[in-house]
Amino acid sequence: MKTEPITEIDVYRATLGACVKAEASGQQKLATVLRAWVNASPFGDCPSCQGRPVIISEPVCSTCAGDGFVPLKIIQPGPQGRWY
């Protein structure tokens, strides 16, 4: 069975959250299925904040708007190694 990628950002956000909760609570079978969807999707860790949670006193990451992930096309390095 082929795993279809999640292309809607809201669905990806919800699936990623459910996956993290399943992994943390020891629900390995559910976490394995959710992780396959997450890994097949065209999103990756934010190159600016590396997906770390925002501290209340910090401004929200301007690259990912606090999501911790961005579309993969944004993560590709541009000329002179700059991220776009």
C-alpha positions in Angstrom: 0.0 0.0 0.0 1.4 3.4 -1.0 1.3 6.2 1.6 -0.2 9.3 0.1 1.5 12.6 1.1 -0.5 15.1 3.1 -0.5 18.3 1.0 -2.9 20.5 3.1 -0.9 22.4 5.8 -3.8 22.2 8.4 -4.1 18.5 7.9 -0.3 18.1 8.2 -0.3 20.2 11.4 -3.0 18.1 13.0 -1.4 14.8 11.9 2.0 15.8 13.2 0.5 16.8 16.5 -1.4 13.5 16.8 1.8 11.6 15.8 3.9 13.3 18.5 1.2 12.6 21.2 0.9 8.9 20.0 4.7 8.5 20.3 4.8 10.2 23.7 2.0 8.0 25.1 3.5 4.7 23.8 0.9 4.0 21.1 3.4 2.7 18.6 1.1 1.2 16.1 -0.8 4.5 15.7 2.4 6.5 15.8 3.9 4.3 13.0 1.0 5.0 10.7 0.9 8.7 11.4 4.7 9.0 11.1 4.5 7.4 7.6 2.0 10.1 6.5 4.1 12.9 8.1 7.4 11.6 6.5 5.7 11.2 3.0 4.5 14.8 3.1 6.2 17.8 1.4 7.0 19.6 4.6 10.2 19.8 6.8 11.6 21.4 9.9 11.9 25.2 9.8 15.5 26.2 9.0 15.3 29.2 11.2 13.9 27.8 14.5 14.4 24.1 13.9 10.9 23.4 15.1 11.5 24.3 18.7 8.5 25.7 20.6 8.2 29.4 21.0 8.8 30.9 24.4 6.1 33.4 25.4 8.6 36.3 25.6 10.1 35.5 22.1 8.5 36.8 18.9 7.0 34.1 16.6 9.4 32.7 14.0 9.0 34.8 10.8 9.9 31.9 8.6 7.3 29.4 9.8 4.9 31.6 11.7 5.4 29.4 14.8 4.4 26.1 13.1 7.9 24.7 13.3 7.7 23.4 9.7 7.6 24.8 6.2 7.0 23.5 2.7 10.2 21.7 1.5 10.6 24.2 -1.4 11.4 26.8 1.2 14.1 24.7 2.9 16.2 24.3 -0.3 19.4 26.4 -0.1 19.7 29.2 -2.7 22.8 31.0 -4.0 25.7 31.4 -1.6 24.0 28.9 0.8 21.3 31.4 1.8 17.9 29.9 2.7 14.8 31.2 1.0 
